[in-house]
Amino acid sequence: MLDAAIECILELGYYKTSTNEIARRAGVTWGTLQYQFGTREALLIAVLNDRWEALQHTVRDADLKGATLEERIAEVLDVLATYYGVPEHLAQLQILLDLTHNSDTSDDVRRAVTAHGRHLVRAWKPLFARALGDAAQDADLVRYAFTALRGYLTGRVISSRISDTRDDRITRHLVVRGVACAIREEAATRGLRVD
């Protein structure tokens, strides 16, 4: 049912995705969907929970082996790409935007989204600690690295819906080098070691 919800959002758009269509695609009745989740909001939170849990496992199990900062950042980019670099992320963004900005969203759902955001931050911080060394002690540097890499991946997945983005090795290489250079320079000014 969760996969059917993501599929519907990607194909039909967020506002045209109905619980009836999700149930049809999942091969269940509307009543089954309602029994399982109760509300559309609860179903959408379940979609987010499922994807967030998968990311947490991926991040936790990631083994960064790169000898240089650039190699480790490239490995972090690969890990984050499993979540932020796939079309399903576009569905998640639409869900998050609606649930956090829709005045009809319940307070419980808003609290759930906020809590998951905090959990997500805690999930990827250890990954950056392994990649950035001592520089990971600085929250600004970690936030910058995460934001830059996530932005690249999100932009790429959006572009892939519009044009051909299969071969972006040069862009990817430049993003990794740019992030590594900025981290290295700023860490040095703050007296932190990276390599």
N, C-alpha and C positions, 0 to 999 in steps of 0.2 A: 504494500500500500504506500509505503514511503517513496519507493522508486517511481510508482505511478504518479504520485504528487509532483515529484521533480520533473518527470517526463511531461506532464501536462503544463506546468509552468513554462518550461522551455519551448514547447510547441505552440501553446495557445496564448501565453502571457499570463501574468499573475492574476489580473482582474477577470479574465475569462475562464479561469480554472475553477470549476465547481466541485463540490464534494461528490455530486452524482457522476461527473466525468471521471474523477479519480477512482471511485468505486468500480465503474464500468471497466476501466483499463486494468484495474487490479484483479478483476474477475470475482468481485464480491458484491454483495448487495449494499445499498446505502445504509440499511439498518445495521449491517455488520460493521461498517466503518463508524457509524455513530456509536455503536456499543463499545467498540475498541477505543475510540478517542473522545467521544462526547461532543466536542465542538470542532469547528474548522481550525480555530486557534490552537487547540490542543494537538491536532494533526500536524500543523505547521511547526509547532514547537518540537514535536517528535522527529520531524525531518531534520531540524537543526541539531537536536540532540544526537541523532544517529551520525550525522556528518562530523560533529565536533568530537564525538567519541572516537571515530575512526582517525581523525587527525591526532588526537592525544596519544593513541596507540602508535601511530606512525612516528611521531616526534619522540616518544619515549624509547622506542626501539631503534631509532636511527643511530648508526655507528659512523661517526665522522673520522676519516683516516687521513685526510689531507695533511701534507707536511707544511704547506704555506697557508697564509690567510686566504689567498685567492682560491686555493683548492677547497678549503673548508667552507668558504662562502658559497662556492659553486655546489657543494654537497648540500648545504642548507637550502639553497634554491631548489634543488631536486626534491628534497623532502617537502618543502612548502608547496611545490607544484602539484603534489598529489591532492591537495585541498583547494588551493587558490588558482591553480592553472587548468582547471577542468570546467566544462560547461555547467556542471551542477552548482558551481560557485555562483553563477549568475542567478540561479533560482534562489539560492540562500540569500543573496544580496536583496533580491526583491522581497523575500519574506521578512528579512530584518528591517528593511526600510518601511514596509507597511506596518509591521507590529510595533515599531518604535515611534512612528509618527501618526498613526491612525488614532483619532480621538475615541474610537469605539473599542480599542484594545483594552482588555481588562488589566487591572493593576497587577494581578497575579502573573499574567503573561509578561508584562513589562519587567517585573522583578525577575522572572525566569531568564529573560533575555539578558538583563544586566548581570545576573549571577554567572551565566555562561560566558559572558565576555570576560569576566574576571578569571574564571577557570581557564579559559583559553590563553590568556596572558601568562598565567602560571605554567601552562603546558609548554609553551614554546621558549620560555626563558632558559631552561636547562640546555636546550639545543644551542642557543646562542652562547651560553657559557662555554660549551665545548668548542665552539667555533672561534670565539673572540678572545679566549684566554682571560688575562687580567682585565682587559677592556670591558668585559661583560659586567664588571662591578659597577660600571657607570650606566645608569638607567637610560640616559639620553642616547648613548651610543647603541645600546641594544634596540631602543625604540626606533632610532634612525635606520639601522640595518633591516629590521623587520618591516618597517614602513616602505622603504625603498624596494625591497624584494617583493613584498606583497603587491605594491603598486605596479611593478613591472609585470607580474603574473596576471593580475586582474586586467590590466590594459591589454595584455596579449590575448586573453580569453575573450574579451569584448571584441577586439579587432578580428579574431578568428571567425566571428559570426558575420563579419562584413566582407573580409577579404582573405586572401591566402597568406598565412603566417607560418607555413611549415618550416621554412629555412630562415631562422633568425639567429644563427650561430654568432654572427658578428655583434648584433645588438646584445645578446646574452653575455658574450665575452666582455663587452664594454660596461655593461651593468655591474658584473662581478668585479671588474677592475676598479670601476668608479667607487663602489661601496667599500672595497678593501682599502683604496687610497684614502678616502675620507676618514674611515675608522682609524687607519694607521696614523694619519696626521693629527687628528683630534686626540687620540689616545696619547700620543707623544707630548702634546701640550698639557695634558692632564697628568703626566707622569705615570702612565700605565703601559705595561708591556703587552704586545699582541702576539708576536711570533715566538 
